[in-house]
Amino acid sequence: MAGRALNDYSTAVEGGAPVQLRYLIEGRLDGPGYLAFVADRAGWLAIDGWARQRADGRIELVAAGPEAMIGALEMACTLGPLDALIERIEAVEEPGVVSAGFELR
C-alpha cells in the first residue's frame, strides 16, 4: 500500500473500544527472550504498557489499547516464540493509569 507506513494500523475496526488488562503468563519461559518477544509484538500493534518477569518466574504484562489489538497481543503471547511453552494466561482489568509507549521492567 503506497503512502502507508509499516505497522501503521487502523484502530477503526469492530471491537476497537479501548481496554486495559493485566496478564500473568505461566509456562516454560526464557525470561529475557520471551520479554523481548512481547515487547516486539506490542510495538507492532502500537500497544501501551509494560512487561516484567516476576520473582516466581511468571511474566506480568500490562497492556492498553484498542480491544482488537489487545486481543492480537494476547494471541501472540499464547503462541509465544518457538522456545516457549505457555501453560496458562490469566487476565484481569487494569484500573491504573498506563503510560504511553511500551517498556520492559
VEXBAKE-628594 format. One record per residue: residue number from 1; x, z, y of N, C-alpha, C, O, CB in turn. Coordinates in steps of 0.001 Angstrom, whole numbers, plus 500000, padded with zeros to 6 digits. Each point is the difference from the previous one (the first is absolute). Glycine has a CB too. Example, Ala and Ser with C-alpha at 12.3 -4.5 7.8 and 13.67 -1.06 7.14 Angstrom:
<rs>
i->1 | n_px->513190 | n_pz->507800 | n_py->494310 | ca_px->499110 | ca_pz->500000 | ca_py->501190 | c_px->500900 | c_pz->500000 | c_py->501200 | o_px->501036 | o_pz->500665 | o_py->499981 | cb_px->497072 | cb_pz->500581 | cb_py->498846
i->2 | n_px->501542 | n_pz->498034 | n_py->502223 | ca_px->500820 | ca_pz->500060 | ca_py->501190 | c_px->499230 | c_pz->500730 | c_py->501090 | o_px->500509 | o_pz->500169 | o_py->501108 | cb_px->500675 | cb_pz->497686 | cb_py->498264
</rs>
This chain:
<rs>
i->1 | n_px->500842 | n_pz->500000 | n_py->498816 | ca_px->499158 | ca_pz->500000 | ca_py->501184 | c_px->500880 | c_pz->500000 | c_py->501238 | o_px->500717 | o_pz->500968 | o_py->500256 | cb_px->497449 | cb_pz->500247 | cb_py->498509
i->2 | n_px->501786 | n_pz->497747 | n_py->501973 | ca_px->500808 | ca_pz->499900 | ca_py->501206 | c_px->499505 | c_pz->500995 | c_py->501047 | o_px->498797 | o_pz->500213 | o_py->500149 | cb_px->501664 | cb_pz->497357 | cb_py->499361
i->3 | n_px->500469 | n_pz->503027 | n_py->501205 | ca_px->499658 | ca_pz->500906 | ca_py->501080 | c_px->499657 | c_pz->501420 | c_py->499555 | o_px->499662 | o_pz->500841 | o_py->500832 | cb_px->499544 | cb_pz->497182 | cb_py->500364
i->4 | n_px->500876 | n_pz->502249 | n_py->497514 | ca_px->499677 | ca_pz->501342 | ca_py->499520 | c_px->501253 | c_pz->500612 | c_py->499374 | o_px->500619 | o_pz->499396 | o_py->499125 | cb_px->496950 | cb_pz->499955 | cb_py->500472
i->5 | n_px->502798 | n_pz->501841 | n_py->500852 | ca_px->501209 | ca_pz->500655 | ca_py->499508 | c_px->499795 | c_pz->500525 | c_py->498590 | o_px->498888 | o_pz->500363 | o_py->499614 | cb_px->501727 | cb_pz->500252 | cb_py->502727
i->6 | n_px->500472 | n_pz->499422 | n_py->496894 | ca_px->499971 | ca_pz->500595 | ca_py->498674 | c_px->499507 | c_pz->501435 | c_py->500120 | o_px->500426 | o_pz->500733 | o_py->500893 | cb_px->501468 | cb_pz->497778 | cb_py->498317
i->7 | n_px->497217 | n_pz->501890 | n_py->499902 | ca_px->499434 | ca_pz->501346 | ca_py->499978 | c_px->499083 | c_pz->500279 | c_py->501190 | o_px->499763 | o_pz->501161 | o_py->500333 | cb_px->502265 | cb_pz->499577 | cb_py->498449
i->8 | n_px->497460 | n_pz->498229 | n_py->501855 | ca_px->499064 | ca_pz->500168 | ca_py->501111 | c_px->498596 | c_pz->499994 | c_py->499407 | o_px->499327 | o_pz->498969 | o_py->499993 | cb_px->502251 | cb_pz->499904 | cb_py->501693
i->9 | n_px->497984 | n_pz->502285 | n_py->497814 | ca_px->498728 | ca_pz->500096 | ca_py->499308 | c_px->498863 | c_pz->500261 | c_py->500969 | o_px->500167 | o_pz->500684 | o_py->501010 | cb_px->501022 | cb_pz->500146 | cb_py->496973
i->10 | n_px->497666 | n_pz->498622 | n_py->501698 | ca_px->498795 | ca_pz->500278 | ca_py->500747 | c_px->499350 | c_pz->501245 | c_py->499439 | o_px->499955 | o_pz->500181 | o_py->498783 | cb_px->499730 | cb_pz->497381 | cb_py->501737
i->11 | n_px->499810 | n_pz->503298 | n_py->500346 | ca_px->499259 | ca_pz->501170 | ca_py->499530 | c_px->498505 | c_pz->499778 | c_py->500159 | o_px->499208 | o_pz->500908 | o_py->499745 | cb_px->502723 | cb_pz->500578 | cb_py->500860
i->12 | n_px->497670 | n_pz->497305 | n_py->499818 | ca_px->498583 | ca_pz->499683 | ca_py->500176 | c_px->499443 | c_pz->499516 | c_py->498662 | o_px->499559 | o_pz->498858 | o_py->499872 | cb_px->500791 | cb_pz->500545 | cb_py->502586
i->13 | n_px->499680 | n_pz->501488 | n_py->496551 | ca_px->499515 | ca_pz->499674 | ca_py->498664 | c_px->498962 | c_pz->501022 | c_py->499595 | o_px->499918 | o_pz->501084 | o_py->500576 | cb_px->502278 | cb_pz->497850 | cb_py->498802
i->14 | n_px->497005 | n_pz->500707 | n_py->499616 | ca_px->499044 | ca_pz->500948 | ca_py->499442 | c_px->500763 | c_pz->501252 | c_py->499585 | o_px->501040 | o_pz->499901 | o_py->499349 | cb_px->497419 | cb_pz->498229 | cb_py->499855
i->15 | n_px->501043 | n_pz->503034 | n_py->501158 | ca_px->500685 | ca_pz->501235 | ca_py->499634 | c_px->501157 | c_pz->500318 | c_py->500918 | o_px->500916 | o_pz->500724 | o_py->499609 | cb_px->498418 | cb_pz->498873 | cb_py->498062
i->16 | n_px->500646 | n_pz->499883 | n_py->503530 | ca_px->501095 | ca_pz->500210 | ca_py->500931 | c_px->499928 | c_pz->501287 | c_py->500791 | o_px->500777 | o_pz->500179 | o_py->500938 | cb_px->499355 | cb_pz->497412 | cb_py->499203
i->17 | n_px->498956 | n_pz->503322 | n_py->499514 | ca_px->499884 | ca_pz->501272 | ca_py->500708 | c_px->501300 | c_pz->500790 | c_py->499841 | o_px->500589 | o_pz->500000 | o_py->498919 | cb_px->496898 | cb_pz->500030 | cb_py->500712
i->18 | n_px->502966 | n_pz->500639 | n_py->501424 | ca_px->501238 | ca_pz->500776 | ca_py->499888 | c_px->499807 | c_pz->501234 | c_py->499119 | o_px->498976 | o_pz->500680 | o_py->500070 | cb_px->501707 | cb_pz->498507 | cb_py->502201
i->19 | n_px->500323 | n_pz->501082 | n_py->496901 | ca_px->499993 | ca_pz->501187 | ca_py->499140 | c_px->501383 | c_pz->500643 | c_py->500044 | o_px->500992 | o_pz->499358 | o_py->500345 | cb_px->497227 | cb_pz->499633 | cb_py->498140
i->20 | n_px->501821 | n_pz->502278 | n_py->501163 | ca_px->501251 | ca_pz->500750 | ca_py->499855 | c_px->499921 | c_pz->500775 | c_py->498699 | o_px->499067 | o_pz->500773 | o_py->499784 | cb_px->501261 | cb_pz->499414 | cb_py->502737
i->21 | n_px->500663 | n_pz->499601 | n_py->496606 | ca_px->500007 | ca_pz->500672 | ca_py->498700 | c_px->501360 | c_pz->500619 | c_py->499731 | o_px->501032 | o_pz->499509 | o_py->500457 | cb_px->497240 | cb_pz->498890 | cb_py->498690
i->22 | n_px->501701 | n_pz->502699 | n_py->500093 | ca_px->501216 | ca_pz->500639 | ca_py->499492 | c_px->500000 | c_pz->499824 | c_py->498482 | o_px->499034 | o_pz->500349 | o_py->499320 | cb_px->501040 | cb_pz->501362 | cb_py->502606
i->23 | n_px->501021 | n_pz->497744 | n_py->497559 | ca_px->500139 | ca_pz->499739 | ca_py->498568 | c_px->501071 | c_pz->500910 | c_py->499402 | o_px->501001 | o_pz->500312 | o_py->500646 | cb_px->498279 | cb_pz->497291 | cb_py->499699
i->24 | n_px->500495 | n_pz->502811 | n_py->498430 | ca_px->501031 | ca_pz->500613 | ca_py->499168 | c_px->500161 | c_pz->499095 | c_py->498789 | o_px->499039 | o_pz->499725 | o_py->499281 | cb_px->500426 | cb_pz->502667 | cb_py->501511
i->25 | n_px->501755 | n_pz->497152 | n_py->498992 | ca_px->500282 | ca_pz->499023 | ca_py->498953 | c_px->500932 | c_pz->500642 | c_py->498980 | o_px->501055 | o_pz->500533 | o_py->500345 | cb_px->498643 | cb_pz->497522 | cb_py->501268
i->26 | n_px->499889 | n_pz->501884 | n_py->497118 | ca_px->500772 | ca_pz->500606 | ca_py->498918 | c_px->500408 | c_pz->498935 | c_py->498995 | o_px->499322 | o_pz->498987 | o_py->499831 | cb_px->499461 | cb_pz->503193 | cb_py->500480
i->27 | n_px->502337 | n_pz->498069 | n_py->499029 | ca_px->500439 | ca_pz->499112 | ca_py->498936 | c_px->501505 | c_pz->499992 | c_py->499900 | o_px->500676 | o_pz->500889 | o_py->500517 | cb_px->497302 | cb_pz->497712 | cb_py->499810
i->28 | n_px->502538 | n_pz->500390 | n_py->499006 | ca_px->501452 | ca_pz->499816 | ca_py->499927 | c_px->500380 | c_pz->499180 | c_py->501227 | o_px->499846 | o_pz->498779 | o_py->500028 | cb_px->500227 | cb_pz->501326 | cb_py->497388
i->29 | n_px->500421 | n_pz->500591 | n_py->503583 | ca_px->500293 | ca_pz->499368 | ca_py->501287 | c_px->501474 | c_pz->500164 | c_py->500319 | o_px->500552 | o_pz->501092 | o_py->499864 | cb_px->497103 | cb_pz->499348 | cb_py->500946
i->30 | n_px->502966 | n_pz->498508 | n_py->499602 | ca_px->501347 | ca_pz->500079 | ca_py->500554 | c_px->499777 | c_pz->500237 | c_py->501479 | o_px->499787 | o_pz->499054 | o_py->500759 | cb_px->501313 | cb_pz->499394 | cb_py->497474
i->31 | n_px->498949 | n_pz->502817 | n_py->502184 | ca_px->499666 | ca_pz->500392 | ca_py->501368 | c_px->500400 | c_pz->499018 | c_py->501082 | o_px->499123 | o_pz->499413 | o_py->500634 | cb_px->501102 | cb_pz->502854 | cb_py->498577
i->32 | n_px->501086 | n_pz->497524 | n_py->501031 | ca_px->500389 | ca_pz->499095 | ca_py->501085 | c_px->499521 | c_pz->498564 | c_py->499789 | o_px->499581 | o_pz->499345 | o_py->500953 | cb_px->502397 | cb_pz->502098 | cb_py->499410
i->33 | n_px->498078 | n_pz->498064 | n_py->498403 | ca_px->499551 | ca_pz->498636 | ca_py->499727 | c_px->498503 | c_pz->499840 | c_py->500192 | o_px->499541 | o_pz->499013 | o_py->500575 | cb_px->502333 | cb_pz->500748 | cb_py->497827
i->34 | n_px->497373 | n_pz->501209 | n_py->501116 | ca_px->498549 | ca_pz->499939 | ca_py->500144 | c_px->499615 | c_pz->500164 | c_py->501470 | o_px->499119 | o_pz->499299 | o_py->500497 | cb_px->500584 | cb_pz->501625 | cb_py->497168
i->35 | n_px->500957 | n_pz->499999 | n_py->503024 | ca_px->499710 | ca_pz->500193 | ca_py->501425 | c_px->500292 | c_pz->498734 | c_py->500797 | o_px->499218 | o_pz->499630 | o_py->500876 | cb_px->501308 | cb_pz->502808 | cb_py->498886
i->36 | n_px->500575 | n_pz->496902 | n_py->499952 | ca_px->500324 | ca_pz->498749 | ca_py->500692 | c_px->498939 | c_pz->498942 | c_py->499720 | o_px->499614 | o_pz->499249 | o_py->500895 | cb_px->502836 | cb_pz->501297 | cb_py->498957
i->37 | n_px->497081 | n_pz->499396 | n_py->498904 | ca_px->498934 | ca_pz->499077 | ca_py->499619 | c_px->498733 | c_pz->500273 | c_py->500818 | o_px->499396 | o_pz->499072 | o_py->500537 | cb_px->501572 | cb_pz->500773 | cb_py->497134
i->38 | n_px->498631 | n_pz->501427 | n_py->502423 | ca_px->498795 | ca_pz->500370 | ca_py->500752 | c_px->500156 | c_pz->499629 | c_py->501476 | o_px->499086 | o_pz->499432 | o_py->500597 | cb_px->500471 | cb_pz->502454 | cb_py->497782
i->39 | n_px->501591 | n_pz->498433 | n_py->502206 | ca_px->500228 | ca_pz->499690 | ca_py->501415 | c_px->499958 | c_pz->498497 | c_py->500243 | o_px->499456 | o_pz->499545 | o_py->501006 | cb_px->501932 | cb_pz->502527 | cb_py->499216
i->40 | n_px->499184 | n_pz->497162 | n_py->498862 | ca_px->499987 | ca_pz->498543 | ca_py->500120 | c_px->498568 | c_pz->499464 | c_py->499985 | o_px->499631 | o_pz->499181 | o_py->500841 | cb_px->502617 | cb_pz->500717 | cb_py->498039
i->41 | n_px->496953 | n_pz->500565 | n_py->500167 | ca_px->498606 | ca_pz->499537 | ca_py->499906 | c_px->499184 | c_pz->500458 | c_py->501204 | o_px->499163 | o_pz->499245 | o_py->500495 | cb_px->501003 | cb_pz->500809 | cb_py->497004
i->42 | n_px->500058 | n_pz->501156 | n_py->502975 | ca_px->499287 | ca_pz->500482 | ca_py->501192 | c_px->500344 | c_pz->499130 | c_py->501209 | o_px->499138 | o_pz->499714 | o_py->500831 | cb_px->500872 | cb_pz->502642 | cb_py->498248
i->43 | n_px->501252 | n_pz->497226 | n_py->501013 | ca_px->500404 | ca_pz->499115 | ca_py->501089 | c_px->499311 | c_pz->498651 | c_py->499917 | o_px->499545 | o_pz->499469 | o_py->501013 | cb_px->502644 | cb_pz->501689 | cb_py->499062
i->44 | n_px->497730 | n_pz->498279 | n_py->498714 | ca_px->499304 | ca_pz->498723 | ca_py->499807 | c_px->498564 | c_pz->500080 | c_py->500474 | o_px->499471 | o_pz->499054 | o_py->500584 | cb_px->502003 | cb_pz->500450 | cb_py->497474
i->45 | n_px->497895 | n_pz->501642 | n_py->501682 | ca_px->498572 | ca_pz->500165 | ca_py->500274 | c_px->499710 | c_pz->500616 | c_py->501363 | o_px->498840 | o_pz->500240 | o_py->500336 | cb_px->500828 | cb_pz->499993 | cb_py->497234
i->46 | n_px->501378 | n_pz->500027 | n_py->503222 | ca_px->499866 | ca_pz->500593 | ca_py->501334 | c_px->499244 | c_pz->501328 | c_py->499960 | o_px->499103 | o_pz->500245 | o_py->500806 | cb_px->500939 | cb_pz->497456 | cb_py->500171
i->47 | n_px->500339 | n_pz->503147 | n_py->498070 | ca_px->499371 | ca_pz->501310 | ca_py->499820 | c_px->500852 | c_pz->501063 | c_py->500680 | o_px->501228 | o_pz->499973 | o_py->499917 | cb_px->497733 | cb_pz->499294 | cb_py->497894
i->48 | n_px->500382 | n_pz->501661 | n_py->502856 | ca_px->500673 | ca_pz->501135 | ca_py->500623 | c_px->500061 | c_pz->501150 | c_py->499012 | o_px->499148 | o_pz->500117 | o_py->499120 | cb_px->500069 | cb_pz->499166 | cb_py->503165
i->49 | n_px->501796 | n_pz->501569 | n_py->497861 | ca_px->500077 | ca_pz->501192 | ca_py->499177 | c_px->501410 | c_pz->500335 | c_py->499585 | o_px->500961 | o_pz->499643 | o_py->500681 | cb_px->496783 | cb_pz->499861 | cb_py->498526
i->50 | n_px->502379 | n_pz->501183 | n_py->499673 | ca_px->501300 | ca_pz->500435 | ca_py->499505 | c_px->499931 | c_pz->500286 | c_py->498503 | o_px->498920 | o_pz->500124 | o_py->499422 | cb_px->501627 | cb_pz->500836 | cb_py->502839
i->51 | n_px->500633 | n_pz->499142 | n_py->497125 | ca_px->500102 | ca_pz->500347 | ca_py->498584 | c_px->501244 | c_pz->500850 | c_py->499800 | o_px->500985 | o_pz->499874 | o_py->500728 | cb_px->497817 | cb_pz->498000 | cb_py->498575
i->52 | n_px->501130 | n_pz->503006 | n_py->499681 | ca_px->501149 | ca_pz->500835 | ca_py->499659 | c_px->499894 | c_pz->500413 | c_py->498543 | o_px->498920 | o_pz->499973 | o_py->499409 | cb_px->501269 | cb_pz->500861 | cb_py->502970
i->53 | n_px->500950 | n_pz->499552 | n_py->497044 | ca_px->499983 | ca_pz->500556 | ca_py->498654 | c_px->499991 | c_pz->501513 | c_py->500131 | o_px->500855 | o_pz->500586 | o_py->500664 | cb_px->500378 | cb_pz->497406 | cb_py->498356
i->54 | n_px->497794 | n_pz->502625 | n_py->500339 | ca_px->499874 | ca_pz->501449 | ca_py->500034 | c_px->500986 | c_pz->500637 | c_py->499025 | o_px->500554 | o_pz->499322 | o_py->499135 | cb_px->497020 | cb_pz->500467 | cb_py->501507
i->55 | n_px->502640 | n_pz->501510 | n_py->499502 | ca_px->500914 | ca_pz->500728 | ca_py->499122 | c_px->499578 | c_pz->499914 | c_py->498538 | o_px->500850 | o_pz->500062 | o_py->499112 | cb_px->499653 | cb_pz->501479 | cb_py->502775
i->56 | n_px->498190 | n_pz->498315 | n_py->497846 | ca_px->499514 | ca_pz->499911 | ca_py->498616 | c_px->500119 | c_pz->498586 | c_py->499425 | o_px->499569 | o_pz->499756 | o_py->498874 | cb_px->498860 | cb_pz->502113 | cb_py->501633
i->57 | n_px->502151 | n_pz->497198 | n_py->500255 | ca_px->500229 | ca_pz->498640 | ca_py->499526 | c_px->498899 | c_pz->499012 | c_py->500348 | o_px->500205 | o_pz->498789 | o_py->499922 | cb_px->501073 | cb_pz->502217 | cb_py->498269
i->58 | n_px->497543 | n_pz->499504 | n_py->502197 | ca_px->498919 | ca_pz->499084 | ca_py->500368 | c_px->500288 | c_pz->499370 | c_py->501355 | o_px->500737 | o_pz->500550 | o_py->500818 | cb_px->497617 | cb_pz->500815 | cb_py->497853
i->59 | n_px->501051 | n_pz->497479 | n_py->501544 | ca_px->500088 | ca_pz->499322 | ca_py->501291 | c_px->498757 | c_pz->500351 | c_py->500794 | o_px->498882 | o_pz->499915 | o_py->499492 | cb_px->502507 | cb_pz->498183 | cb_py->499544
i->60 | n_px->498810 | n_pz->502294 | n_py->502206 | ca_px->498900 | ca_pz->500267 | ca_py->500920 | c_px->499993 | c_pz->498862 | c_py->501010 | o_px->501034 | o_pz->499663 | o_py->500577 | cb_px->499118 | cb_pz->502886 | cb_py->499119
i->61 | n_px->498692 | n_pz->496871 | n_py->500511 | ca_px->499843 | ca_pz->498843 | ca_py->500872 | c_px->498799 | c_pz->500219 | c_py->500901 | o_px->498912 | o_pz->500317 | o_py->499519 | cb_px->502130 | cb_pz->498161 | cb_py->498757
i->62 | n_px->499141 | n_pz->501357 | n_py->503017 | ca_px->498896 | ca_pz->500012 | ca_py->500953 | c_px->499922 | c_pz->498595 | c_py->500579 | o_px->500991 | o_pz->499469 | o_py->500502 | cb_px->499286 | cb_pz->503031 | cb_py->500052
i->63 | n_px->498537 | n_pz->496904 | n_py->499372 | ca_px->499823 | ca_pz->498615 | ca_py->500434 | c_px->498760 | c_pz->499878 | c_py->500874 | o_px->498950 | o_pz->500561 | o_py->499687 | cb_px->502185 | cb_pz->498616 | cb_py->498225
i->64 | n_px->498997 | n_pz->500085 | n_py->503186 | ca_px->498888 | ca_pz->499772 | ca_py->500915 | c_px->499954 | c_pz->498525 | c_py->500360 | o_px->501026 | o_pz->499372 | o_py->500262 | cb_px->499152 | cb_pz->502980 | cb_py->500652
i->65 | n_px->498594 | n_pz->497105 | n_py->499092 | ca_px->499826 | ca_pz->498601 | ca_py->500350 | c_px->498642 | c_pz->499514 | c_py->499545 | o_px->499167 | o_pz->500801 | o_py->499576 | cb_px->503297 | cb_pz->498830 | cb_py->500265
i->66 | n_px->497297 | n_pz->499073 | n_py->500240 | ca_px->498725 | ca_pz->499443 | ca_py->499543 | c_px->499809 | c_pz->500258 | c_py->498509 | o_px->500947 | o_pz->499925 | o_py->499217 | cb_px->499175 | cb_pz->498303 | cb_py->502566
i->67 | n_px->498667 | n_pz->502069 | n_py->497847 | ca_px->499684 | ca_pz->500359 | ca_py->498618 | c_px->500529 | c_pz->498985 | c_py->498988 | o_px->500534 | o_pz->500385 | o_py->498960 | cb_px->497442 | cb_pz->500769 | cb_py->501890
i->68 | n_px->501883 | n_pz->497575 | n_py->499441 | ca_px->500458 | ca_pz->498964 | ca_py->499068 | c_px->501517 | c_pz->500045 | c_py->499822 | o_px->500493 | o_pz->499797 | o_py->498890 | cb_px->497562 | cb_pz->498770 | cb_py->501782
i->69 | n_px->502688 | n_pz->501694 | n_py->500396 | ca_px->501459 | ca_pz->500061 | ca_py->499911 | c_px->500451 | c_pz->501259 | c_py->499269 | o_px->500966 | o_pz->499956 | o_py->499238 | cb_px->499207 | cb_pz->498737 | cb_py->502892
i->70 | n_px->499143 | n_pz->502429 | n_py->498089 | ca_px->500321 | ca_pz->501232 | ca_py->499284 | c_px->499733 | c_pz->499796 | c_py->498509 | o_px->500770 | o_pz->500470 | o_py->499162 | cb_px->498668 | cb_pz->500935 | cb_py->502882
i->71 | n_px->499486 | n_pz->497904 | n_py->497624 | ca_px->499710 | ca_pz->499686 | ca_py->498606 | c_px->501087 | c_pz->499149 | c_py->499377 | o_px->500363 | o_pz->500201 | o_py->498841 | cb_px->497218 | cb_pz->499944 | cb_py->501669
i->72 | n_px->502942 | n_pz->498905 | n_py->500250 | ca_px->501083 | ca_pz->499152 | ca_py->499507 | c_px->501267 | c_pz->500826 | c_py->499768 | o_px->500715 | o_pz->499779 | o_py->499022 | cb_px->498300 | cb_pz->498249 | cb_py->502203
i->73 | n_px->501267 | n_pz->502928 | n_py->499676 | ca_px->501163 | ca_pz->500867 | ca_py->499811 | c_px->499813 | c_pz->500883 | c_py->498772 | o_px->500940 | o_pz->500194 | o_py->499229 | cb_px->499485 | cb_pz->499790 | cb_py->503249
i->74 | n_px->498381 | n_pz->500549 | n_py->497333 | ca_px->499739 | ca_pz->500830 | ca_py->498823 | c_px->500229 | c_pz->499190 | c_py->498717 | o_px->500582 | o_pz->500510 | o_py->499043 | cb_px->497742 | cb_pz->500858 | cb_py->502278
i->75 | n_px->501231 | n_pz->497399 | n_py->498655 | ca_px->500220 | ca_pz->499159 | ca_py->498825 | c_px->501493 | c_pz->499762 | c_py->499780 | o_px->500477 | o_pz->500060 | o_py->498866 | cb_px->497294 | cb_pz->498835 | cb_py->501508
i->76 | n_px->502962 | n_pz->500837 | n_py->500694 | ca_px->501445 | ca_pz->499803 | ca_py->499871 | c_px->500671 | c_pz->501267 | c_py->499465 | o_px->500893 | o_pz->499920 | o_py->499157 | cb_px->499051 | cb_pz->498416 | cb_py->502737
i->77 | n_px->499629 | n_pz->502828 | n_py->498593 | ca_px->500570 | ca_pz->501267 | ca_py->499536 | c_px->499670 | c_pz->500246 | c_py->498535 | o_px->500809 | o_pz->500570 | o_py->499267 | cb_px->499008 | cb_pz->500347 | cb_py->503051
i->78 | n_px->499008 | n_pz->498660 | n_py->497253 | ca_px->499595 | ca_pz->500154 | ca_py->498599 | c_px->500865 | c_pz->499141 | c_py->499092 | o_px->500408 | o_pz->500443 | o_py->498927 | cb_px->497246 | cb_pz->500047 | cb_py->501800
i->79 | n_px->502623 | n_pz->498303 | n_py->499692 | ca_px->500840 | ca_pz->499096 | ca_py->499211 | c_px->501467 | c_pz->500385 | c_py->500104 | o_px->500727 | o_pz->499958 | o_py->499007 | cb_px->497612 | cb_pz->498210 | cb_py->501345
i->80 | n_px->502102 | n_pz->502207 | n_py->500851 | ca_px->501366 | ca_pz->500436 | ca_py->500237 | c_px->501033 | c_pz->498926 | c_py->499740 | o_px->499666 | o_pz->498890 | o_py->499585 | cb_px->499600 | cb_pz->503361 | cb_py->499833
i->81 | n_px->502007 | n_pz->498086 | n_py->500829 | ca_px->501076 | ca_pz->499080 | ca_py->499640 | c_px->500166 | c_pz->499986 | c_py->498478 | o_px->499441 | o_pz->500854 | o_py->499312 | cb_px->501726 | cb_pz->499563 | cb_py->502909
i->82 | n_px->499580 | n_pz->498641 | n_py->497261 | ca_px->500123 | ca_pz->499814 | ca_py->498552 | c_px->500498 | c_pz->501227 | c_py->499243 | o_px->499604 | o_pz->500215 | o_py->498855 | cb_px->500817 | cb_pz->497422 | cb_py->501630
i->83 | n_px->500444 | n_pz->503177 | n_py->500137 | ca_px->500571 | ca_pz->501140 | ca_py->499287 | c_px->499180 | c_pz->501284 | c_py->500125 | o_px->500440 | o_pz->501051 | o_py->499535 | cb_px->501764 | cb_pz->497917 | cb_py->500839
i->84 | n_px->496629 | n_pz->500968 | n_py->500238 | ca_px->499149 | ca_pz->501179 | ca_py->500153 | c_px->498860 | c_pz->499968 | c_py->498988 | o_px->499536 | o_pz->498934 | o_py->499595 | cb_px->501046 | cb_pz->501181 | cb_py->502851
i->85 | n_px->498982 | n_pz->501064 | n_py->497160 | ca_px->498835 | ca_pz->500137 | ca_py->499139 | c_px->499071 | c_pz->501005 | c_py->500671 | o_px->500252 | o_pz->501204 | o_py->499958 | cb_px->501075 | cb_pz->498246 | cb_py->497912
i->86 | n_px->497614 | n_pz->500066 | n_py->502739 | ca_px->499072 | ca_pz->500843 | ca_py->500738 | c_px->498977 | c_pz->500570 | c_py->499027 | o_px->499314 | o_pz->499259 | o_py->499295 | cb_px->501012 | cb_pz->499375 | cb_py->502817
i->87 | n_px->499579 | n_pz->502696 | n_py->497858 | ca_px->499073 | ca_pz->500664 | ca_py->499093 | c_px->498712 | c_pz->500426 | c_py->500690 | o_px->498937 | o_pz->500033 | o_py->499381 | cb_px->503013 | cb_pz->500740 | cb_py->499308
i->88 | n_px->498151 | n_pz->499554 | n_py->502594 | ca_px->498816 | ca_pz->500514 | ca_py->500703 | c_px->500184 | c_pz->499864 | c_py->501506 | o_px->501084 | o_pz->500231 | o_py->500536 | cb_px->498467 | cb_pz->501385 | cb_py->497582
i->89 | n_px->499369 | n_pz->498005 | n_py->502545 | ca_px->499961 | ca_pz->499984 | ca_py->501462 | c_px->498728 | c_pz->500719 | c_py->500434 | o_px->498899 | o_pz->499653 | o_py->499573 | cb_px->502423 | cb_pz->498156 | cb_py->500562
i->90 | n_px->498844 | n_pz->503191 | n_py->500715 | ca_px->498864 | ca_pz->500715 | ca_py->500578 | c_px->499951 | c_pz->499672 | c_py->501489 | o_px->501036 | o_pz->499911 | o_py->500658 | cb_px->499125 | cb_pz->501969 | cb_py->497613
i->91 | n_px->498638 | n_pz->497943 | n_py->502250 | ca_px->499842 | ca_pz->499708 | ca_py->501423 | c_px->498936 | c_pz->500907 | c_py->500604 | o_px->498951 | o_pz->500235 | o_py->499401 | cb_px->501743 | cb_pz->497374 | cb_py->500213
i->92 | n_px->499592 | n_pz->502894 | n_py->501578 | ca_px->499030 | ca_pz->500778 | ca_py->500771 | c_px->500074 | c_pz->499521 | c_py->501449 | o_px->501007 | o_pz->499439 | o_py->500433 | cb_px->499201 | cb_pz->502594 | cb_py->498009
i->93 | n_px->498719 | n_pz->498196 | n_py->502290 | ca_px->500007 | ca_pz->499628 | ca_py->501417 | c_px->501047 | c_pz->500816 | c_py->500737 | o_px->500209 | o_pz->501175 | o_py->499701 | cb_px->497348 | cb_pz->498218 | cb_py->500199
i->94 | n_px->503094 | n_pz->499979 | n_py->501058 | ca_px->501017 | ca_pz->500646 | ca_py->500829 | c_px->499429 | c_pz->500186 | c_py->501401 | o_px->499850 | o_pz->499027 | o_py->500739 | cb_px->502045 | cb_pz->499947 | cb_py->497898
i->95 | n_px->497780 | n_pz->502277 | n_py->501742 | ca_px->499369 | ca_pz->500226 | ca_py->501299 | c_px->500974 | c_pz->500023 | c_py->501178 | o_px->499565 | o_pz->499862 | o_py->501144 | cb_px->498714 | cb_pz->501403 | cb_py->497642
i->96 | n_px->503014 | n_pz->498901 | n_py->500976 | ca_px->500976 | ca_pz->500132 | ca_py->501079 | c_px->500274 | c_pz->498693 | c_py->500713 | o_px->499537 | o_pz->498933 | o_py->499599 | cb_px->501471 | cb_pz->502923 | cb_py->499152
i->97 | n_px->499759 | n_pz->498262 | n_py->502319 | ca_px->500414 | ca_pz->498832 | ca_py->500774 | c_px->501154 | c_pz->499313 | c_py->499271 | o_px->500958 | o_pz->500654 | o_py->499590 | cb_px->498305 | cb_pz->500437 | cb_py->502593
i->98 | n_px->500640 | n_pz->497602 | n_py->497660 | ca_px->501048 | ca_pz->499212 | ca_py->499363 | c_px->500659 | c_pz->499155 | c_py->501068 | o_px->499341 | o_pz->499201 | o_py->500667 | cb_px->499434 | cb_pz->500756 | cb_py->497112
i->99 | n_px->502529 | n_pz->500220 | n_py->502384 | ca_px->500752 | ca_pz->499256 | ca_py->501023 | c_px->500102 | c_pz->498530 | c_py->499647 | o_px->499927 | o_pz->499621 | o_py->498831 | cb_px->501373 | cb_pz->502438 | cb_py->501694
i->100 | n_px->498870 | n_pz->497115 | n_py->500499 | ca_px->500155 | ca_pz->498558 | ca_py->499805 | c_px->501306 | c_pz->499726 | c_py->499261 | o_px->500987 | o_pz->500713 | o_py->500182 | cb_px->497679 | cb_pz->498808 | cb_py->501920
i->101 | n_px->501330 | n_pz->499452 | n_py->497073 | ca_px->501175 | ca_pz->499628 | ca_py->499221 | c_px->500014 | c_pz->500704 | c_py->498657 | o_px->499125 | o_pz->500817 | o_py->499710 | cb_px->502133 | cb_pz->498799 | cb_py->502403
i->102 | n_px->499724 | n_pz->500071 | n_py->497076 | ca_px->500126 | ca_pz->500616 | ca_py->498682 | c_px->501423 | c_pz->500510 | c_py->499831 | o_px->500960 | o_pz->499306 | o_py->500331 | cb_px->497250 | cb_pz->499179 | cb_py->498708
i->103 | n_px->501921 | n_pz->502750 | n_py->500435 | ca_px->501326 | ca_pz->500586 | ca_py->499829 | c_px->500128 | c_pz->500681 | c_py->498651 | o_px->499015 | o_pz->500418 | o_py->499392 | cb_px->501148 | cb_pz->499895 | cb_py->503071
i->104 | n_px->501079 | n_pz->499786 | n_py->497087 | ca_px->500327 | ca_pz->500784 | ca_py->498820 | c_px->500525 | c_pz->501336 | c_py->500478 | o_px->500817 | o_pz->500072 | o_py->500917 | cb_px->499697 | cb_pz->497863 | cb_py->497691
i->105 | n_px->499011 | n_pz->503110 | n_py->500766 | ca_px->500436 | ca_pz->501358 | ca_py->500393 | c_px->500858 | c_pz->500616 | c_py->498932 | o_px->500457 | o_pz->501133 | o_py->500152 | cb_px->497481 | cb_pz->499156 | cb_py->501195
</rs>
